[in-house]
Amino acid sequence: MAPVLALMTGAWACGSSEEEGPSVAGRSPALDSVSLKSQRDGTSHEAGANCMACHGPNGTAPGLFTVAGTAFASPEGPPLSDAVVTLSTAPNGGGTVVLTLEADASGNFYTTETMPFPEQSLFPRLTRRTSTAFNFMSFPTMSGACNSCHAGNNPVDLE
């Protein structure tokens, strides 16, 4: 129950992903036209950092991420390369699954796919391809900027 409470505490304190990153005047529309999605065999960088700081509305990196974060097996453990993150309309993967993302080799999961945030809240769930371990938020989130809350001692993890 403690991990779920840790996840709950972080989400209530977080703001919109639009608040993330340095203020950039005139983000190039060309950056937003790049479609990206994490893939099991792919790699990325900056595991544990807030992806939306660079890949968000105020960032300068290609791809306007709608959901992004890093999965860990435990708060002290390394990034989890076999993680699967789902966002659904009910807790613990219930209801309709809106999005499924596989973490890359760096433990990062991300997409530029259109999401219903903030009009519709969704429930995140973390699982592994190689075990039955899972963790989920028992309340919904309206932001896909997972690492804006789940960083440091409060990562997206399975404990």
N, C-alpha and C positions, 0 to 999 in steps of 0.2 A: 504493500500500500504506500510505503514511503516514496517510491519513484513516481507514482501517479501524483502524489501530493506535490512533489518537487516540480513536475511538469505543470501542474495546475497553478502553482504560485507564479511561475515565470510568465505564463500566458496572460494573466490578468494585468501584469505590469507593463505590457508591451504596447507600443503604438503601431501605427500603420507603416508598411514598408516604404511608403512614399517619403517618410521622414528620414530615411537612412542615407548615409553617404554625404559627401561634401556637396555644397550647392554648385551646380554647373549651369551656366547660362547657355541656353540653346543646345540641348542634347541633340545630336545629329539623328534624324530619322533613319539614316542608314544603319545605325547601331541597333535600332529596334527591329529592323527587318530580318535580322539573323535569327534563325530558329535553332534552338539547342535543347537537348535532353540527355541526361546522364544515361550511360550504358555500362553494363556489367564489366566489360573488358576495357573500357576507356579509363583515362586518367584526367585529373584536374589538379588544382592547387589550393593553397590556403585553407586546408582542412581546419574546421573549427571557427573560422572567421565569418563575419556576416557577409555572405555572398552578395546581398542586395546593395551593399555599400558601393560596389563597382558595377554590378549588373542590374541596378535598379534605376528608377526614374532620374536620379541625380548623379548617377555614375557615368564613367566614360568607357566602360568595357562593352564589347559586342554582346548582344542578347539581352532582352528585357525580361529577366526572370520573374515568374509569377509564384513559384514555389522553389525554395532552395534551403539546404542545410547540410549538416554532417552528422552521421550516425556513429555511435560508439557502443561497445559492449558494456562498458561501465564508465563511471565518471573519470577514473584514473587510467582507463585502458586506451589502446590505440584505436584509430578510426576503424569502422566495421565495413569491410569491403563486400560482404554478402548480405547487406541490409536491403529490405524492401519496405518502402513507405507507401501507405495507402491513405487517401483522404476519402471519407464517406459521409453520408448524411445522418448516420447514427453512431453512437459510441462503439468502440471495439470492433470496427469493421462492419457494423450492421448497416441496414438501409441500402442505399445505392452507392456503389463505389464510383467516385467521380474521377479519381486519378490513381494510378499505380506507378511508382518510380523505383527503379533498381539503383542502388548506390554504385558508383564506379570504384575502381581499385583504390582510390584515395578516401573512400567512405562518404564522398559527397553525392548528394542527390539534387537534381535541379531540372527545371523545364521553363520554356517560354510559352507553353500552351496556355490558351485563354482559360482563366479560372473565374468562378462566380463571386470572388471576393470584391468588395466587402458586403455586397447585397445578400449573399448566402454564407453562413458559417459552415465549416466542415470539421469533422473529427479525425485527427491524425492517429495512425496506428503504425508501429514499427515491428517488423518481424525479421527473421533470417531465412535465407534459402536453405541453410544447412542444419537447422534445428527447429524445435517447436517453441523456442523462447519468443516472447512478445511483450510489448508495453504499449499503452495507449493513453490518450488524454480523454478523461471522462466528460469533458465539456468541450464545446466547439471553439474554433479560432476563426478570426476574420482576416488573418494575415498569413501569407506563405513565407515570410521572412523568418524561418525557424531559428537560425543562429542569432537573430537579434535578441532573443530571450534565452535560448538554450546555448549558453557559452560558459566557459570557465568551469565552475563547480556545478553547473546545471545543464549538462549536455543532453542532446537527444540520445537516450541510452536504453538498454534492456534491463537495467536493475531498478 
